[in-house]
Amino acid sequence: MQEFLSGGVRLAFLDFAPTAEDKGEPIILIHGFASNHGVNWLFPQWVKTLTQAGRRTIVFDNRGHGRSQKLYDPEQYSPWLMAADAANLLDHLGIVRADVMGYSMGARIAAHMAKAAPDKVRGLVLAGLGIHLVDSEGLPAGIADAMDAPSLAALTDPMQRMFRTFAEATKSDLRALAACMRGTRHAMSESVVETIAAPTLVCVGSEDDVAGDPEPLARLLKNGRAFVIPGRDHNRAVGDKAYKDAVLAFLDDLSARP
């Protein structure tokens, strides 16, 4: 992976050229909590799907994740700072404007990016996150405690156990994840969401009990639409074909606009 500095923080990224006729706007993908560029985007074939559709595709590891620098102060994980990381990566690559897709925590970061740097965002895909962008600060605060627990065996709460198991499977730095969970918890007010002007697709699995309903969030956005991923929960929606098809159609629609 290549590396660059974002406000002094070392971040790892990959930049994939399209393998079909280039359709113009690149897309940057922002992964979820305790994940990384590979688990969220490479293994579920998102990069292959997008590059074969003619999209230059940029993936990176969020601060505290994967091969990027680990930080242990929750204040270093505000969603505004993490949104700036994505914007800074575009600047580093000389990209003026891109489509942005985030999943779960990555969608929260993407929404903050669309607010903080609207000129850099052509289209926005918020996946694995619905109205909880507004009515929740993020995943339950107890997830941070799960990262701090001495072992998985010490946990009894099902959601805590699920995220601790996932974090261990991705060989994550648990102390950095605990700081990240505490720092990223930030609800975006309705009044702020209503100012996001980028065309936005909100995608949530029909069985997702983590994200919140996509329809109310889509209605708050100036130019939002919702897509329910049939039969999928929060984890199994990531690589779903119907989700991919909806995103490709959304991107094609953006490209067809004058």
Secondary structure as UniProt FT lines:
FT   STRAND          2..6
FT   TURN            7..8
FT   STRAND          9..16
FT   STRAND          27..30
FT   TURN            33..34
FT   HELIX           38..42
FT   TURN            43..45
FT   HELIX           46..52
FT   TURN            53..54
FT   STRAND          57..60
FT   TURN            63..64
FT   TURN            66..67
FT   HELIX           74..77
FT   HELIX           79..92
FT   TURN            93..94
FT   STRAND          98..103
FT   HELIX           105..116
FT   HELIX           118..120
FT   STRAND          121..127
FT   HELIX           132..135
FT   HELIX           142..148
FT   HELIX           152..154
FT   HELIX           158..169
FT   TURN            170..171
FT   HELIX           174..184
FT   HELIX           190..193
FT   TURN            194..195
FT   STRAND          200..205
FT   TURN            206..207
FT   HELIX           214..220
FT   TURN            222..223
FT   STRAND          224..229
FT   TURN            230..231
FT   TURN            234..239
FT   HELIX           241..256
//
